[in-house]
Amino acid sequence: MSVPRETNLACPFFVPQEILNDGSWPHPSRLPLGAGWTGACVASGVEQQASDLHIQEFCNLGYATACPHLPPHRDWDAIRFSVSHTGRQQVTLSFVCELAHAPIEHGKLIFDLISEACLNANPEPRVLRLATSYLQAYRARTSVILPDNQCAETL
């Protein structure tokens, strides 16, 4: 089972748990959450551990329309993240929630690097959960702190 990779975005029903460095993906830093993750699925409304196949083919990617757990009616198909600002004490992430390849919702989340807390938490827990995972992967692969007002990376 293979999913086209041209629309790599995070599945909004995925609950990342731990970065997966097992060689499953040739370029894990290019994945939607900045790395491959183990985790669970909450598409059914109940958190269930995802199988290895689902982790690799669906959970780490959005627009997984072949996923058997994907609800037929949903708010979003995928969530896209990028780093829009870095500073010594804060990182700002931009996000876009998409449905049928169109933006439905967007915003910015500001994270304090000292407390590792989101300063303007999004009321939607799925966005915050995936953004926190994206930030964790970003910080794990970024060792240099850029001066204020420089964009470190956009995926």
N, C-alpha and C positions, 0 to 999 in steps of 0.2 A: 504494500500500500504506500503510495508516494503522493505527497501534497506539493503542488507548485509552490516554489519559494519566492516568487516575485512580490508577494504581498506579506512580508514578514512583520506581523504586529502581534502584540500580546493578546491572548484569549482572555476576555473579561471574566471568565468563570474559573480561571486557573488560580490556585493558591500555592505560590512558590514556597518551598521549605528549605532547600539547601542547594547551593551551586553544585552542578554536576560536571566534573572534569574527567569524563571517562572516554573521551575521543568520539562521542556520538555524532558530533558535528565538526566539519572541517575548519570552520572559522567561528567559534562560539561567540566571540566579541561582536559579531555582526547580527546575532540573534536579537529579537525585539527587546529582551530584558538585559542585554549586554552579556549574557552567558546562558548556558543551558541550566535548567533547574529541575530538581525532583519536586514532587508536590502532589496536590490533591485537586479534585474537581468539585465545584459546588453548583454545577448546572442543574442538578435535580433538586436543589434546595438543601441537600444534605451533603456534608463534606465526605468524599470517598477517595481513598488513595488511588491514584492513577497508575495504570499499568506502564511498563517500560515502553511498549509500542505507542501508547497514547501520549506519553511524555515526549517522545521523539517526533511523532508525526502530527500531533494536534495541540497539546497543552502549551508548548512553548511558542506556538504560532497562532495568529488570529485567522479569521476566515476559514476555519476548519469545518467547512460545511459537510464533509464526509464523516465527521465525528458522530458516533451514535448517541452521545450524551447532550449534544447541542440542542437547546430548546427551539422549537419552530418559531416561537414569538419571543423576541428579545429586544432590549434597548439598544445594544451595541453588538457588533461582530468582532471588534478589535479595539485596542487602545494603543496609540503610538506615543512614545516618549522621546524627548531630547533634552540635553543640557543647554539651557539658554543663558546662564550666567554662573560664573564661579567667583568666589572670593575666598579670603582666608578663613572666614567663619561660617559662610553660607553658600549653598548651591541652590539655584533655581532651576526646576524642571518644568518644561512645557509639556502639555499633554493634549491629545485629540482623541475623542471617542468617535468611532466610525460605525455606520450601519450601511450596508450595501455600497461600500467604498465612498461614502459621503460623510463629511464631518457633521456630527450631531451636537457635540458638546466639546468645549475646549477650556483651557485655563492654565494657570501656573501654580506650582507648589514650591514654597520656599522652605528648605531644610537647614536647620542649624547643625553645623558639623560637630560642635562640642557636645551638645546634648543628644544629637542624632534624632531630633524630633522635628516634625513638620510644624512650621509656625502658623500656617494658614490651612489647616487640614480640610480637604475636600469632604463634604458630607457623605459622599458615596464611598463606602469602605473598599470596594473593588479597585477604585482608582488609587487610593492611598496605599493599599496592600501591594499592588504592582509597581507603583512609583518607588516605594521603599526598597523593593527587590532590585529595580533598575539602578537606584542609587548605590546600593550595596555592591553590585557588580561593577559599576563605574568606579567607585572608590577602590575596589580591589585591583583594578588594572591601571589606575592612575596614581602615580607616585609623586608627580610634580604638581604643586599648587600654583596656579596661574595668578597673576596680579588681578585685582578687581577689574571688572568690565571687559574681560576677555572671554570669549566663548571657547570652551574646551573641546566640545565635540557635538556634532549633530548626526544622528543616525537617520 
